[in-house]
Amino acid sequence: MQTQPIVMALTKGRILEEVMPLLEQAGIHLLEDVSKSRKLIFDTNLPGLRIMIVRGSDVPTYVEFGSADLGVVGKDLLMEYGEGAFYEPLDLGIARCRLMTAAPVGARPPRGRVRVASKFVNIARRYFAEQGLQTDIIKLNGALELAPSMGLADWIVDIVDSGNTLRANGLEPLELIADISSRIIVNKAAMKIKHAELSELLAGIGLAVSARQAETATV
Ligand code: AMP
């Protein structure tokens, strides 16, 4: 019996740019230039593999419900979604950044409950509960850095790479919540049904990741 093609969910932007060289190294080529197309599903040179393009925060949803067999997603979005629904066999080591708390430069710790604005409300709630800190978590979808100066929040929980965005908005990083990089997640049922095909694909990408890491270690 022939199995259905494997569907891999990816995200446009930084993840796609950094994943493509790894896929190429694993012998996988897209038959079209994703950046120049408005299509959302693409064939590859492997008849058994298709690539779909979705928002990062939707990758876990597509993979959990099996519309995609596997996907590439930042650990931040994965932690926010909840990690139990998938296998997470591979850290690709790309799109690295840090998830941090941040506050206005030099600000004193607020007295009483701390108001925290974030896109990552589940992570923030968990983190501060573990710290035993009383917080009110406020959900924002973007421009978090404005929240303290506009009086909406005392602190934010956000992604930090160079730290320039924080600095430009009068904020400074406080505590590291997690080091972030992109991970491969796999649907649990697909891992059983398409075990041979997925294992081969994951092994190829795993080798490409190791080769890339060995290359950067010697530079
Ligand atoms: P930076 O100014 O270099 O610290 O970058 C911080 C901003 O860039 C954050 O607010 C994020 O929106 C975005 N960013 C940087 N790196 C990543 C990443 N790996 N994944 C998602 N967003 C990122």
Residues whose N, C-alpha, C, O or C-beta is under 5 A from the ligand:
A	BS01	AMP	A95 R96 C97 I159 V160 D161 S162 G163 N164 T165 L166
